[in-house]
Amino acid sequence: MLKNYLKIGLRNMLKGKAFSIINILGLAVGMAAFLLIIQYVRYEKSYENFHVNADNIYRVTVDLYDGDEYVTTDCETYGPLGPLLKDKWPEVQDYVRMFYYDAIEVKSGQDKFYESRVYFTDPSVFDIFSYEMLKGNKNEALNKPFQVVITSSIAQKYFGTDDVLGKSMNIDGQEYRVSGLMADVPPNTHLKFDILLSHSTLPQLWDWYEKFQWQGNNEYTYLLMQPGTDLEAFNQKLGKVADELEKVEDEKFTAGLIKDIHLYSHRTFEPEATGGAETVFFLLIIAFFIIAIAWVNYINLSTSRAISRAREVGVRKVLGSAKSQLVFQFLFESVLVNLFAVIIAFTMLQIALPYFRDISGQPIALNILSDYQFWLMLFGMFIIGSLLSGIYPAMVLSGFRPVSVLKGTLRNSSHGQWLRKALVVFQFGSTIFLIIGTSVVYLQINHLRSKDLGMDLSHTLTVRTPELLISDSLYNVKLQNARDQLLNYPNIQSIAFSESVPGISLHELSTTTGIKWVGNKTKEGNGFNYYIVRSNEDYIPTLGMEMVSGRNFDKATVYGGQILINEKAAEILGFESPEAAIGEKITYYWHNEPSTIIGVTKNYHQRSPKESMLPMLFPYRPVEGFMTLKVSGNDIRGTLSTIEDTWNALFPESVFDYFFLDQNYDQQYKADTQFGAVVTLFACLAIFIACLGLFGLSSFTITQRTKEVGIRKVLGASVAQIVTLLSKGIIILIIVADVVAIPIAYLVLSEWLAGYVTHINLSWWLFVIPLFFVVALAMFTVGFNTIRAAIANPVDSLKQE
């Protein structure tokens, strides 16, 4: 019987080649798209899973308060906190601190580069986390000052070999001995690094480190807990630690599972930009919509062919076939179609994965052949798809009455008609939802990128200056000489020095809390993080920022004692207006004296507009870590060459590292842009599959009404009237789908937009235009069949039984 089922199934597939191709293609595209999204989601949810102790590793964070009012949560804590908690409570097995080292200059022999993925850490890093040590003793690799452990990639970059133990690396002017070689860090972790420095180096590197350990929360603290520790109970105990210490004010410590960081943590000073559980959930919805649309497409196409196979069913029933045999025959055909679709989908997936990695920006594994979970998922989708997409057509086809069929009349149950209509509504409701979602994502990203930033970053070039740790008594003089020489070049309009620049990582921004308006008794502002950009008198004009009150620094400004703030800082500090802040003092101390506010700048977006406006402080510093140049648009290559030649002449031992400020700022939108590209891709695929379903529905409708069309033409109906008649039912279903989809889309997209401080409004046209688009697309899709039926010779139509 199986051989017979196979023969009949293949024969029917070959007999209706067009329907078979559409069926298989629709299912294959839907399956491939579903699998692509699932691979993306699996990667997002796999963060930290490679750590053996992942279920028992907590990260401690700091909740900041302004009195009783919660302000924000900072991921970085205090250096002594980890040792304190290990000594205090037995459930804390061990701790590790990770102190992020800003972009640093690394040299080995003639090779010199800036490295940005560098941490000081404790030796316990290899006990708590599951990083693979390739060479060296993990217990001794970081237990002494000025030791360094590097990854294989760094070893090859600087030494060209993995035989690096005992070799020396110059890191910001200090010599470190390579004490360990480790494998590259997996990409699915929030802690990505290339270089680890021994934590015991910090007190010898900076004399302030031990003096001010409880005055600066600059380190990530991770705890290895006893298995079975109750997180909620532990946090209740942890919340009281700050009060008991009496060393920190308006703060509260909390702990969270390391596996939750990537998708659920959106705190300040994260080691890297985190993902979002909402994004993953949204993509999962898209995935299930697409596969459901593909299965609905198959059902509609299969039932549309019911009439052409009705006589076959009638004859087979007359000859004694049981209904169960017919059901199995049609289910077997569904399995056959799904099998071909799975094979094609797998091929599509293999071809598409490298391109999808580029679009999504996620390093999804390309080698899926050894992934047993993938094969289980593929097999499960094949079985479920075969049953879900095959059971209804099988029941419909096997349920025809032989007498009605052989007489030329076919029983149509109203239940079957309503089910088909419900499936079409679902199909196009999903499509409309995806079109609306894609439009909103695109407009939101465009809104962010076109928003007025409060500054002008065009034609702005930034060069990272050498670190002060380089022993050079003429450091400041050389930088001033570089500035003076470059200003003589006609294509360079202005040059500024600053500690940071807009768009750069928060790690390269100094921060402080506890800033107060001296003399103000009502507003203290203790719990707010103020962001500091030490800069000179040229910084504000070079970046095109505006003063709203007071004045900027000038060349006569004395180093220290005077400060600029922005409108946001003035508001938090309690000033009634920017003008009221001028001449007042705040507790940003210079030689134990508060600083005087001489000017207030207009608010600008130091970070992306999707984030909250930051309260900024601008202490005066004549020379700092970045040199920013406003250049003309003429001969950019020649201007760069001049800057590099000047730089190399003054700092031959240092790296010439530059970037265009607008391009660097735009990197903040990268994740949003990639998400928009992913949504657009799968929305287009869903539309494509839905159009195949429309083709099937129109074929079904026209086949049912062929004789009616002939009669209407004989009675004088025009082609336009017949096309309208045949299309009306589909248009009504699409309008119903729109009515269903709009409220759902509104709720989901409102929630998504709420994650942005600055976002678009959901205007009415965002929901109406997709309706007209889908209607037009539907008309175009069914137009071929309807027009062909309308212009057909009525004699041929009336001859059909």
N, C-alpha and C positions, 0 to 999 in steps of 0.2 A: 504493500500500500504506500509506503514512503516513496518508493520509486515512482509510483503512479502520481502521487501528490507533487513530487519534484518535476515530473514531466509536464503535468498540467500547469503548474505554476510558471515554469520557464516559457511554455507556449503562450500563456496569457500575457506575460511580460513582453514577449517579442511581438505579439499581435497588436498590442497598444503601446508601441515604442514611445510615442510622445508622452503619454501619461506615466509610463514607467520611468522615463528620464526625469520628468518633473518630480515625481514621487521620491526617487532616490536622491536627486540633487538637493531637493528641499530638506530632506532628512539629514543628508551628509553635511550640508552647510550648518544646519541647526546644531547637530552633534559636535562639529568641529568648534563652533563658536562657544558652545556650552563648556567643552573641555578646556578651551583656552582660558575662559574666565575662571573656571575651577582651579586651574594651575596657578593663576594669579592669586586667587584667594588663599589657596593652600600655602603659597609662599608667604603672604602677609601674616598668616596665622602660625607660621613655623618659627617666628622669632624666639630666640633663646632656647629652643628645644634641644639643641645639641649639648647644652650643659647637663651633665649627669644630675646635678643638684638643683636644677631649675625650679622645682616645686618647693624648695626650701630656701631660696635666696630672696631676701627682701632688700629694697632700696629705701633708705630713709630720706625724707624731704622735709622742708621747713615751710609751715604756714605762717605768713606774715599778717599781722593785725595792726590796725590803727585804733588803739583802745580796744573796744569790743567788736569793731567792724573788720571783717575779713577783707584782706586786700588781694593777695595772690599767694601762690605756692612756688617756692624756689627749689629746684632739684639739688642744689649744692648745699652742703652742711659744713660744720666746723671740724677741723682736723682732730681734736681730742675726743669727739663724740663716739667714734667707733671703739677705741680702747675703753672708754668709760662704760659703754653698754655691755661689753664683753665681761668686764669685771663685776658689773652690777647684777646681771641676771644670768642664771645658768642655761636658759633656753637659747642664749646667743652663743653658738659654738665658736664662731670666729668672725672677723671683719676684714674688709679690705677698703682702702681709700684710693680714689683715682683723682689726681690733681691735674687738670688739663693745662698743658703748656701751650701758650699761644704760638702762632706760626713762627718757627724758629729756623735759624740758619745752621745747616749741617754741612760739615766738610770732612772729606777723607781723601788725602792725597790731592789730586787736581780737581776732583769732583766736588761741586758745591751746589746745594739746592736749598730752597725753603721747604720745610716739612710742617704740615698742619695737624697730623694725626699722632700726637705725642702726649703721653701721660707719665707723671710720677706716680708710683704705686708701691704697695707693700709686697713682701715676698709671698704672702698668702693668696695673691691673685691666681696662682697656679693650683692652689688647693680648693679654692671656692669655685672658680670657673674652670671649664674643661678645655682650655687652650692646649694645643699639642706642642710640647717642647721637643725639638729635634736634636739639639746638642746643648750640653751643659746640664748642671744639676739645678733642678727647679727650686730646691730648698735653699740654695746658696747664690743663685744668680742675681738676686736683688737685695741681699742682706747687708751690703756695705755701700758707703757713699760712692758716687761717680761710677756706678755700674750701669750698663745698658743691655737690654735684650731687644733684638731686632727680628723682624720677620724675614722670610726667604726672599721676598721681593726687594726689600731694602738691602739685604746682603748682596744680591746680584747687581743692584743699582750702583752701590758704592765700591764693592770689592770684586764683583764678577765671579764670585765663588761662594759656596756655603761654608767653606773652611775659614771661619771668622773669629773663633774663640781666641781671646787674648789680644785682638787687634784694637786699635785706637780710633775713636771718632771725636772730632771737634764739634761740640754743640754749643752754639752761642758763646764761643770763646773759651769754653771749658773742655778739658780732655776727659773722656769717658772710656772705660775699658769694656769691650764686648764680652759679656759673661754668659750669654745664652742666645741660641737661635731657635725660633719657634715657627710653626707653620703660619701661613697667612690667615688672618682672622676671617671666619665665614661671613658672608654678606648679610645673613639674617640675624643680626644682632644690633642693638642700639649703641653698643660700645665698639666703635671701629678705630683701630690704631695700627700703626706701623712700628712705633718705637716706644719701649717702656724704660723709664729711668727709675733708679732706686729712690724710694721715698725719703730715705735717710740723708739724701743729698740736700734736701730743701733747707734745713737749718744752716748748712755750710754755704749755701748759695746766696741766701737772703737773710740778713740778720734780723729782719722784722718778723720772720715766720713764727718763731717760738714766742716772741713778745706779744703778738697780737692774734694768737690762735682763736680766741673767743670773740674777736672783733671783726672777723671776716669769714663768711661762709663761702669758701672757694673750692670745696672738695666733694666729690660724690662718695657717699658712704653706703657700702653693701654689707649685709649681715647674712651669715650662714646660720640658719635656725635649726633647732632640733626638729626632726620629723614629727608632724602632728601638731605643731604649734598653732594655736588659735590666733589668727591675724587680728580679729576684732578685739580680743582680750589684750593682746600685746599692744595694740594702739592705744587702748585706754591707759595702760601703764606708761607708755611712751609720751602721751600727751601731758603728763605731769612733770616730766624731766626738766623742761625749760624753767618752770617755776621753782623747782628745787635747786637749780644751779645758781640762780640769781646773777648769772653772768650775761644773760641775754634778755631783752625786753620785747614784749608784744609778739612773741613767737611761740609756735607749737610744733613739735616734731611728730611726723606720721610715717608709717611704713607701708609699702605696697609690694606686691609680688612682681618679680622681675619680668615674668612672662606677659604681664599686662601693660608694660610700658609702651611698647610700639603702637598699639591700637587705642589705648585708653588714657594715656598720660599726655597732657598738653600744658605742661608747666613751663615756667621760665627757665632758661639755661639748660634745656635738654641737650645731651651730647650731640644729637642730630635732629633734623626735622622728623617728627613722628608721623606715622600713618593715621588712619582714622577708622574706627569701627563702623561709622556711618557710610564711609566710602565702600568698604567691603560688603556691607549689607546691601547697599544700592546696586553694586555689581552682581551680587547673588540674585537679586530680584530680576535684573536684566537677563542673567543666565537662565533662570527658570522660565521667564517670559519667552525667550528665544526657543528653547527646546519644546515648550508647550505649543508655541505657534507652529513649529515644525510638525509636531504630532497632529495638531488640529488640521494643518494643511493636508497631511496624509489621509486623515479621516474624510475630509471633504472631497478630496480627489477620488478616493475609493468609492464613496457612496455616489459620486457623480457618474461613475461607470456602472452603477447597479442595473440600469435599464438595459445596457448592452449585454449584460450577462444574465438577465432575467430568464430568457428562454433556456439558457444552459441549465439554470437551477431547476426550472420546471421540468425539463426532460429528465434530468437526473433523479428528481423526486418520483416521477412517474415510473422510472425504471427501478425504483426501490431504494434509493439512497436515503439513509437516515439523516435527520437534521444534525446530529452530532458529527457525522462524517463530513457534511458540508461545512460545518463550523470549523472543524479541524483543517479542512482543505484551505479555507480562506485565511485561517490563522497561520497556516504553514506558508502561504504566500506572503503574509505580513512579515513573518520571520525571515523569509528569503530577501524581501526588499530591505529590511533593516540590516541584514547581514551585509549586503552589498553597500548600503549606506555607511555602516561602521567601517568597512575596509577603506572606502573613499575618504571618510572623515579622518581616519588615522593618517592617511597619506597627506591630506590637507594640513593636519596638525603638525606633522613633521616639517612640512614646507614653511608653514606660517610662523612657527615658534621663534626663529631668529628675528624675523621682522617685528613680531609682537613684542619681543624683548626691547627692541629699539623704540617702539612707540610708547610702551608703558614705562620704560626706564627701570624695570625690575629684572634683576639677574636670575630669571627663572631657569631651572635646570633644563638643558637641551636633551640630555640622555634620559629618556623616559622608559627605555626598554627594560631596565632593571628595577623600575619602580613598581612594586607589587600592588601598591594602593591604586596606582593609575589603572592597572589591568583589572583590578576588582571593580573599579568605578566604571570602566569601559564595558565590562561584561554585564554589570548590573544595569547600565543604561540600555544595553542591547535587549536584555530580557524584559525590563519594564516597558521600554519603548515598543517592543513587539506586541506585548499584551495590550497596553493602553491604546496604541494606534490601530491594533488589529481586531480587538474584541467587538467594537461597535459595528464596523463594516461587515464582519463575519456574521453577526446576528442579523443585520439587515438583509444581507444577500441570501442567507439560508432561510429567512422567514417568508419568502415570496410563496404565494399560493399557486400551485401548478395550474389549476383551472383558469385563474385570472391571467396568469402569465401567457399561457398558450392561446387564450382568446384575444390577447393583445391589450388587456387592461391590467394595470399594475396598482396594487393596493398601496396607498401612501398614508401612513399613520400620522396624525397631527403631532403626536409625541416626537416622531422622528424629525418632522419639519422644525419643530421648536428647538430641538437639540442642535440641529445644524445651524439655525439662526443664532442660538446662544454661543456656539463655538465661533461663529464669524464675529459676533460682538466682542467676545474675548480677544480674538485675534487682532482686531483693529483697535480695540481699546488699549491693548498693550502697545501697539505701534504708535498710536497717538500719544500715549504717555511717554514713550521713548523720544519722540520728536520734540515734545514740549521740554522734556528734561535736557536733551541735547542743546536746544536753543538757549535755555536758561544758563547752562554751564558755560556755553560760548560767550554769552552776553556778560556774565559775571566776570569771567577772566578778562574780557576786553575792557570792562568797567574798571577793574583794578589797574590795568596797564595804562589806561588813558586818564586816570585821575590826577588832578593837580597835586604834586608832591610837596609843594611849598618851596621848591628849589629847582635849579636847572642843572641837570647832569649831562647835558649834551656836550660833546667835544671836550670831555673832561678825562684826563689821564692821571692815574695814581701810581706812584712808585713807592715801594716799601723801603724805608730807610734802614741802614745798618743798626743793629742793636747797640745800646749804650754799654753792654757788657764787653764789647770789643775795646781793648785797652788802647785808647787813642785820645790824647789830651787835646787834640785839635778837632775833635768830632764836630762841635757846634760851628767852629770856624769853617770847616770844610763844607758843611751843609749850607751855610750862608753864602759861601763862595759859589757853590753849585747853583743856588738860586740867582745870584747876581749875574753869573755868566749866562744862564739860560734865558733870563729876561732880556738879554741883548738880542736874542733871536726873534725876528719879527713875527713868526707864527705862534709864539708863546705870549699870551696876553697877561696872565697873572699866575702866581705860585703861592700856595698856602701850605703850612705845616699843621698837622693835627694828630692826636693820639689814635683817632678812629675816623672812618668815613661812612657815609650812609650805605646801608645794604649789607655791611659786613657782619660776620657772625657775632652774636651777643657775647661770645667768649672773649672777643677782642674789644669789648666795651667795659670800662671800669664802672663799678656801681658802688653805691653806699646807701645805708639806711640811717635813720635817726637825724636827718637834717631838720632843723627848726628855724623859724623866724624869731630872731632874738627880740625879746620883749613882748611877743604875742603869748597871751595866757590861754587863749581859747583853742588854738589850732596848732598841734605839734607835728603831725605828719610823720610819726616815728616809724610806722610799718611800711612806708612806701619805699620802693627801690628807685633811687635817682640814678640816671645814666650819665656818665661823665665823658665829655670830649674835651680834653685839654687842647687848646689851639691858639694860633696867633691872630694878629689883626687882619690877615688876608683871608681867613677861612670863610667868614660870612659872605663877603662879596664874591669870592671865587666860585662858591656854590650857588650864587644867586638867591641867597636867603634874605629875608627882610627883617628889619627892626621895627617893632611896634611902639616902643617907648625907650627913652634913654639913648645911649650911644654905643657904638662898637668900640673895641680896643683900638688904640692908635699906636704909632711907633714909639711914643713916649711912655707907653704903659709900663709900669714896674712889675717885674716878675713876682706874682703873688699878691694877695690882699684884695684884688678886684675880680669880679665874676659876672658872667652873663647867664641868664636863665631863659627858658622858653615859657610860653603862655601856660602850658600845662603845669609846669613846676610852680608858677606863680599862683595858679588856682589851688593846687594842693596845699601850698604853704599858707593859704588863707588871705592873700591880698585881694582887695575888692576889685582892683583893676591893674593892668600892667604898669600904668603910670604910678600907682601907689607903691609899687615895689622899688622904684628908683631911690637909691640912697639908703635903703634899709640893709640890715646885716642878717646873714644866715650863718648857721654853725657848720659851714665848710671851712675848716680851720687852716690857717697859714701861719706857722710859727706860733701856735696857740692863740691866734687872734681870728675872730670871725671875719668872713669875707663880705665886702660891700657890693651890692648889686648896682651895676652901672648901666645895664641895658637888658631889655626883654625882647627876645626874637619871636617872630610869628611861628606858630606851630608848623612843623614839617614832619614828614614821615621818615624818621631814621631807619625804620624797618618798613616792610610792605604795608600798604593800606589795609590789608586784611587783618592786621594786628592793631591793638589799642595804641593810641598816641602815647609816647613815652615822655615822662618828665625829665628834661635835659638840663645839665649844668655845664657851663663852659668856662673853666678856669683858664687863666692866661698862661701860655707856655710858648716861648719864641721858637723853639725847635722841638719837633716830636716825631713819632714813628712813621707817619705817612707824608709824602710830599705830593700834593695835588696840583696839577697844572691845567689851566684852561687854555686850550689851543684852538687855532683857527681850523677850518675844514680843508684848507689847502695843503697839499703835500704832506699827508699824515706820515707816510713812510720816511720822508726826509726828516721830519720833526722827531720821530722816534729814534732815528739814527743819531741825530745831534744829541738828544738826551742821553742815549746809551754811551756815546763817546765821552761826554762830559762826566758821566757817572763813573765809568771805568778808569778815567784818569785820576779821579779823586779817591775812589774806593776800589782799588784793583783786587782786593782780597774778598770783596763782598759780592753777593749775587745781585744782578740787575733784574728785579722782579717787578713787573708792571701789569696793570689791567685797566681797561676802559670802564669808568665808573657806572655808566648806564647799563652796559652789558652785565657787569657784575651784579648790579641791583636787580636786573631782570631774572637772575637765577632763582630769586625767591618765588617766582611764579612757575618755576619748572614743573613742580609736582602737580599744580592745578592744570597747567597746559597739557601734561601727559594724561591726566585723568579725563580732561575734555576730549582728547584724541581717542582714548579707549571707548568712552561712551558713544562718540560719533561713529566709530567703526562698527560697534555692535548694533547701534540703532539702524545703520544702513543695511546690515545683514538681516535684521528683523523685518525691515521694510521689504527687502528682496523676497524673503520667505513668504511674507504676507501676500505679496503680489502673485506668487505662485498659487496661493490658496484662492485668491480672487479669480484667477484663471479657471481653477477647478469649479468654483461656485458658478461662474457664468456659463461654463460648459454644461453643468448640471441643469441650470435653469432653462437654457435654450433647448436642450434635449427634451426636457419635459414639455416645452411649449412650442415645439416645431410646427405641429398641425395648426395650433392657434394662430401662429404668425402667418401661415398660408391663407387661412380664412380671412384674417384682418386685411391682408393685401388684396384679396379678391374683392372685399367690400370697400376698398378705396383708401385704406390707411397709408400714410406717407412713411418714408424711411425714418424721418425724424421722430414721428409719433411712435413707431415701433421701437426705436432705440430708447426713447424715453420710457416706454412701457417696460422694456426688459431691464433697464438700469434702475428704475425707481426703487425696487425692493432692496437693492444693494445700498443705494444712497441712504435709505431710511435706517438700515442696520448700522451704517457708519455714523450717522447722527446719534443714534442710541449709544454707540460705543463712545462717542465723544462726551456725551452727557455723563456716562459712567466714569470715564477716565479723568475728566477735568477736576472733580473734587479730590480724588486720590493724588493726582499730580500736584495740586495746590498744597495739600498737607505735607507731602514728602519734600517738595522743593522749598517750602517755607522753613521746614526744619533744617534742611541742608544750608540754606542761606543764613540762618541764624548763627552759624559757626563763623561768619565773617563780620568783623566790626563795621566794615563798609560794604554795602551790597546793593544790588538793583532792587527795584520794586516790581512785583509780579503784576504787570499791566494786563488788561483784558485781551489785548491783541495777541499776547503770547499763547493764549488758549484758542483763539478764533482762527488765526492763520493756519495752524496745523490741520484744523478741520478742512479748510478749503484745499490745502495741499493734498491731504489724503483723498478727498473726493475727486480732485483732478487726477490723481494717480490711479484711483479706482476706475474712473471713466476711461483713462488711457489703456488700462490693463484689460478691461472687459470690452473695450470698443471694437477690437478686431472681431471677436465672436458675435457681438450683437449686430454690427453693421453687416457682417457676412450673412447672418440669418435674415436681416431686414431686406437685403437686396437679392436674396435667393429667389429663384423661380417658384411661385406658389404651387405650380403643378407638381414639382418635386416634393414639396412639403406635404401636400395633401395625399400623395401616394404612400407616405409612411404609415405603418400600422403601429 
